[in-house]
Amino acid sequence: MFSRTMMQPGCAAKLAAAATLVFMVALFFQMMRTLQTYRWRRYFFVALGFLFPVGFIWQLFALRGSMSIPVERMLSGDTPFCFLAIPMMILPAAIARTVIFPGSILPTASNPHAIAAMVALWFAATLVLGKGWCSYGCFFGGIEEGFAAIPKKPRIRRIDPRWRWMPWAVLAAIVLLSAATLEPVYCMWLCPFKAVTEYPAVRSFETAVQMGIFITLFLGLVVALPLLTKKRTQCSFLCPFGAFQSIFNKTGAFDIRIDQSQCKPCLLCEKACPTLSITPEAVRAGKPLLSCMKCGACVDACVRDAAVWHIKGTDVGASSERARLMQLYSAWAFAVMFGGSIIAATLEKLFGLMV
Amino acid sequence: MPLTGLMTEALLLGLSSGPVCLASCTPVLVPVLAAEQKSPRGTGALLAQFLGGRLAGYLAFACLAWLLGLSLQLQPRGHALVYGLADLGLAIFLAAYALAMRTRPAAACGQPCPAARARLFAQRYRSFASVILGFVSGLTLCPPFVAAGVRAAESGGLGHSLLFFLWFFFGTSIWFAPSVGLGMLRRFAAVGVVARLTLFLLAGYYAYLALIVLGRVVLHG
């Protein structure tokens, strides 16, 4: 009977949409009921992280029968656009008035993932969420967050704080090299997520090295280290887009503060933070570092309600629940529209398999 | 061609292709200026050293262009060899610079031990590093530089070739002036740490490029 129902035209799509709706509404309901954000957001984020590659690879096979993209398809602008390329595009666009990503500005039949749509979507979301994009919009972060959630306790506890600066160094290096070479250097050499999305067809020693780097970085930073540290290590130690996105934490309306009058300090927030954005110095200063991605882990972990959501320009701790709700409404609305549609599209494909 | 015409052409070529020259040199220049964390005036002095080194690189290349005529552009092997060696030089000097920046001053013990000598060497290298890096970046074959090389090779004599590169250098150097503004970032201590890490990353990138290019030359000729 299930198969017969599924065989009706559009049924898989309706079922996927309904399942996604129930999933997202249930999570939001739990956020309201328990007054906790991080745990429930994580269910959504991990689902997005693991379902996005499935749907994306599915689409690649449907379009071109392979995960690898040959150079000639790149040259014809068939590479799906990814937001990670945005920081690299700015200088070449200013200097050479060219878009260095080998994709298409507007959607085409062979490449529906156009540059213009993604840039517009990213910009709108970033203005409101700041680095909250990395907690609600990034379709890669959920993979490592999923792996980080598996162990009960971290095996590696002490991490040299200087590693925190690495994403900024990677950002500086790739922005400068992209301007010099007019190529998206990060996508070509360092992106760990090429291993689970698409990669240049391995036809030479150079492309074999590229593939080796992608797989090594993926296994090391997205799988192994999150399992050992319970942190989002790729976001913390490599992702240049995350560093770039941190700048927009200055423009967003919401942030997290640590109320000095309530803080002991027990540093539970430091342990909970998945991106090493809270240090003893940051606690003393009353706010996390610029790299805070507003996931809410510190707020949920704080037993004295010292870590609070905050609207810029208001008193710290005066209306933290109102600040949480306002941040959550905008973030969750974006998550439903962007991430929800990705989840629904992949579920539709998976439900279609059941027929 | 009369000298005035040659100089004007070189200057205009430098001015028009300056942004591309700047883009080619920024991966080396920006981290070096940012890592030192000097005042805008000190950064300006560093920039002048870098540009001086770059001018020396240009003039050395001008001699090479004149000696080899157009053959450098026409023979892929020669082109790859210069490109590979320049990348290898950049990788070594960038990594050495990043290491030298981490080395503490050599004054402490006064005894002639290997560690003290290494520190002294690091200190000396650090004070000349911007000149050396400027020289090696001057040898890197960016597209405007190759265009200037071709034109200089056709200019008729070594003197003309050198003069052409000198005026080409003046034209491009104007575009480098705004990088003095990096001196304003010195109040952020993190900028120095990030710049040093960037130097290591860039050294790795250039080393890999050199390996690929020189490997091809060795294997395929």
Interface residues (C-beta under 8 A of the other chain):
Chain A: L91 P92 I95 A96 R162 W165 M166 W168 A169 V170 A172 A173 L176 L177 A179 A180 V185 W189 F205 E206 V209
Chain B: P19 V20 L22 A23 S24 C25 T26 P27 V30 P31 C142 A190 V193 V194 A195 L197 T198 F200 L201 L202 Y205 Y208 I212
